[in-house]
């Protein structure tokens, strides 16, 4: 099953108590997906050697890691949700016309908010593009993105935001990461919507 594409980056604001997600607040789209990569923390590997060979091994698959997303844009509402900000509005007068702008005041005391994150990987199998793999990370907090800009030249070089988040690993309750494969994209989107709408134990 070969990967051929990526669709949507969805998120849901999470309520966390004692390190455990207790509920979500619906689902929203963070932006359109360009790329997603996840680097998992390495698992434990603790072999017991006997007779000059490994007789037993206590190994785990690892838990948590780093999620990096590149989007076409990070929406203002998503930016506010991810970093615990309030949207501000300012007005200026240009000539005789009042013009409003929106943005954020950042004073350094903000705390990144935990969110659940989901996206859909497209796959092709046996010459058919009918595999849509949902990937969900249960608890992620994102670092503030870098600020970049570049003047236009003869051609446009697209400047797209990249955000990096810490994925919380096993908390002893629910899976910290899960996948499901569906035959249609609509079904995959519905699974993400239902997952973040369902009561969380």
C-alpha angles and dihedrals in degrees: 000000000000122000116240107164153354130234134194130339110227129186140183127199108245132211110217125193122181089349094306126110107239101176146349131226104227125279134285135175114255093197141298113303123248100160141345129191133175126197110195123212110252117260125236119272114189112165125189111218120210129164088007093300140081107277098171135007130197103202134162131195094237129248133235127354143158126317119198120191131185115197136182085240138339106238118233092240091051091047090053093048095047096049103031096249135148119226113243127204125208128183130207133178117236108191099316097330123101111222125188128206131189132211145114142286110219118191101169097255094094120121122212110244122229115247139175112238130203136174139165127243116203118220137186123214129175091355091304126114095209104117119098113179117200115210117193129182111195102208125019133161119195131214118231108271123246118259113238136168138166134189120247119255131177088309132030118250107203114233110204127177121250120197128189124205139185113236113213112226132215115339098180095257121066131005111283090211132022141172135199129182120217131182093232136041091228090059091048092052090048091052090055091047093049093045094057092042097052121097112263118223 
